[in-house]
Amino acid sequence: MEGLGSLSELENPVKALIFDLDGTLVDSVYAHTITWQQAFREFGLEVPAWQIHYRVGLSGPLLVKGIGRLIGKRPINDWAIKHLEKRHAALFRDSFPNCGPLPGARSLLEFLRKSKIAHGIAKTGKRPEIKPALKALGLTSKTPIVDSTSVERAKPDADLFITCQQKLGFPAPNV
């Protein structure tokens, strides 16, 4: 960032930042990919990792429905979606110790706290699933965290980000 100067020197300073976790602050995308793949395999569906990988970040139901449309071998009903989500969550919990903050993530968050720059987390996962990542990042209870249980629609819809924006004290955009 050579030549950019400090944040205070910027013409339009940053007012707030909203982060995702997987692949942004925490090195967990591949763990999600492999644990989703294992959950599908246990359910009787062979899904190539690359088909799952680019869907990581979507809500569980959207990811499962997308895979279901892709393979089209059998319909994936609501019961199956919940079963697959639960199994993925259990498998991911077991693999999380292998996931850690990405380089610079903790120091970035610490800088934002010390600089009093508003920031929050907008994450598709549910709080119990993301708790280890929040702890690994050293996030405090002062950091607004919005998970999929807080909104009607998760990613790719903007509800998570708009809700987080509001928790940070900024009005929702007029859309």
C-alpha positions as CSV (number, residue, x, y, z in Angstrom):
1,M,0.0,0.0,0.0
2,E,2.9,2.2,-0.7
3,G,2.1,5.8,-1.4
4,L,-1.5,5.6,-0.1
5,G,-0.8,7.3,3.2
6,S,-2.9,6.8,6.3
7,L,-6.7,6.4,6.5
8,S,-7.0,9.9,7.8
9,E,-5.4,11.3,4.7
10,L,-7.9,9.7,2.4
11,E,-10.5,12.0,0.8
12,N,-13.4,9.6,1.6
13,P,-12.3,7.7,4.7
14,V,-13.7,4.3,5.4
15,K,-16.7,4.4,7.6
16,A,-17.2,0.7,8.2
17,L,-16.1,-2.7,6.9
18,I,-18.1,-5.9,6.8
19,F,-16.3,-9.2,6.5
20,D,-17.2,-12.8,5.7
21,L,-15.2,-15.5,7.4
22,D,-14.5,-18.4,5.1
23,G,-11.7,-17.5,2.7
24,T,-11.7,-13.9,3.9
25,L,-10.5,-14.0,7.5
26,V,-10.3,-17.8,8.1
27,D,-8.6,-20.5,6.0
28,S,-11.6,-22.8,6.0
29,V,-12.9,-23.0,2.4
30,Y,-11.2,-26.4,1.7
31,A,-12.4,-27.8,5.0
32,H,-15.9,-26.9,4.1
33,T,-15.5,-28.4,0.7
34,I,-14.2,-31.7,2.0
35,T,-16.7,-32.0,4.8
36,W,-19.6,-31.2,2.4
37,Q,-18.2,-33.8,0.1
38,Q,-18.1,-36.4,2.9
39,A,-21.7,-35.5,4.0
40,F,-22.9,-36.0,0.4
41,R,-21.0,-39.3,0.1
42,E,-22.5,-40.6,3.4
43,F,-25.9,-39.7,2.0
44,G,-25.2,-41.8,-1.1
45,L,-24.2,-39.0,-3.5
46,E,-20.8,-38.7,-5.1
47,V,-20.1,-35.0,-5.8
48,P,-16.7,-33.8,-7.1
49,A,-15.0,-31.4,-4.8
50,W,-14.8,-28.7,-7.5
51,Q,-18.6,-28.6,-7.8
52,I,-18.8,-27.9,-4.0
53,H,-15.8,-25.6,-3.8
54,Y,-17.3,-22.7,-5.8
55,R,-20.6,-22.9,-3.8
56,V,-18.9,-22.6,-0.4
57,G,-20.3,-19.4,1.0
58,L,-23.9,-20.0,0.0
59,S,-26.3,-21.0,2.7
60,G,-26.5,-24.8,3.3
61,P,-30.0,-25.1,1.7
62,L,-28.8,-23.2,-1.4
63,L,-25.6,-25.2,-1.7
64,V,-27.5,-28.5,-1.3
65,K,-30.2,-27.5,-3.8
66,G,-27.6,-26.4,-6.3
67,I,-25.8,-29.7,-6.0
68,G,-29.1,-31.5,-6.3
69,R,-29.9,-29.7,-9.5
70,L,-26.4,-30.4,-10.8
71,I,-26.5,-34.2,-10.3
72,G,-30.2,-34.5,-10.8
73,K,-30.2,-38.2,-9.8
74,R,-32.8,-37.7,-7.0
75,P,-34.7,-34.9,-5.5
76,I,-33.2,-33.4,-2.3
77,N,-36.2,-32.7,-0.1
78,D,-36.3,-30.5,3.1
79,W,-35.6,-33.4,5.4
80,A,-32.5,-34.3,3.3
81,I,-31.3,-30.7,3.3
82,K,-31.5,-30.5,7.1
83,H,-29.8,-33.9,7.5
84,L,-27.0,-32.9,5.2
85,E,-26.5,-29.5,6.9
86,K,-26.4,-31.2,10.3
87,R,-23.9,-33.8,9.1
88,H,-21.7,-31.1,7.4
89,A,-21.7,-29.0,10.6
90,A,-20.6,-32.0,12.7
91,L,-17.9,-33.0,10.3
92,F,-16.7,-29.4,10.0
93,R,-16.5,-29.0,13.8
94,D,-14.2,-31.9,13.9
95,S,-12.0,-30.5,11.1
96,F,-11.9,-26.9,12.3
97,P,-8.8,-27.3,14.5
98,N,-7.0,-27.5,11.1
99,C,-8.4,-24.1,10.1
100,G,-6.9,-20.9,11.3
101,P,-6.9,-17.2,10.7
102,L,-5.5,-16.2,7.3
103,P,-2.2,-14.3,7.5
104,G,-2.8,-10.8,8.7
105,A,-6.5,-11.3,9.7
106,R,-6.0,-11.0,13.4
107,S,-3.7,-8.0,13.1
108,L,-6.2,-6.3,10.7
109,L,-9.1,-6.8,13.1
110,E,-6.9,-5.5,16.0
111,F,-5.9,-2.4,13.9
112,L,-9.6,-1.7,13.2
113,R,-10.5,-2.1,16.9
114,K,-7.7,0.2,18.0
115,S,-8.5,2.7,15.3
116,K,-12.1,2.7,16.2
117,I,-13.2,1.8,12.7
118,A,-16.6,0.1,12.7
119,H,-16.5,-3.4,11.5
120,G,-18.6,-6.5,11.6
121,I,-19.0,-10.1,10.4
122,A,-21.8,-11.2,8.0
123,K,-21.7,-15.0,7.8
124,T,-24.0,-17.5,6.2
125,G,-23.3,-20.1,8.9
126,K,-25.1,-20.4,12.2
127,R,-23.4,-19.2,15.4
128,P,-22.5,-22.6,16.9
129,E,-20.7,-23.4,13.6
130,I,-18.8,-20.2,13.4
131,K,-18.0,-19.8,17.1
132,P,-14.5,-21.5,16.8
133,A,-13.6,-19.1,13.9
134,L,-14.7,-16.1,16.0
135,K,-12.6,-17.3,18.9
136,A,-9.5,-17.9,16.7
137,L,-9.8,-14.4,15.3
138,G,-9.9,-12.9,18.8
139,L,-13.2,-11.1,18.1
140,T,-14.8,-9.4,21.1
141,S,-18.4,-9.3,22.0
142,K,-18.4,-5.7,20.7
143,T,-18.0,-6.9,17.1
144,P,-21.4,-7.1,15.5
145,I,-21.9,-10.6,14.0
146,V,-24.8,-11.5,11.8
147,D,-25.4,-15.1,10.9
148,S,-28.1,-16.8,8.9
149,T,-30.5,-17.1,11.8
150,S,-30.7,-13.3,11.9
151,V,-32.1,-12.8,8.4
152,E,-34.8,-14.2,6.2
153,R,-32.4,-14.8,3.2
154,A,-28.7,-15.6,3.4
155,K,-26.1,-15.1,0.6
156,P,-26.2,-14.5,-2.2
157,D,-29.0,-12.1,-1.1
158,A,-27.8,-8.9,0.7
159,D,-29.8,-9.4,3.9
160,L,-26.8,-10.4,6.0
161,F,-24.8,-7.3,4.9
162,I,-27.7,-4.9,5.3
163,T,-28.5,-6.2,8.8
164,C,-24.8,-6.0,9.8
165,Q,-24.7,-2.5,8.3
166,Q,-27.6,-1.5,10.6
167,K,-26.0,-3.1,13.6
168,L,-22.9,-1.0,12.9
169,G,-25.2,2.1,13.1
170,F,-25.5,2.9,9.5
171,P,-29.0,3.2,7.9
172,A,-30.1,0.6,5.3
173,P,-29.8,1.7,1.7
174,N,-32.9,2.8,-0.1
175,V,-33.4,0.1,-2.7
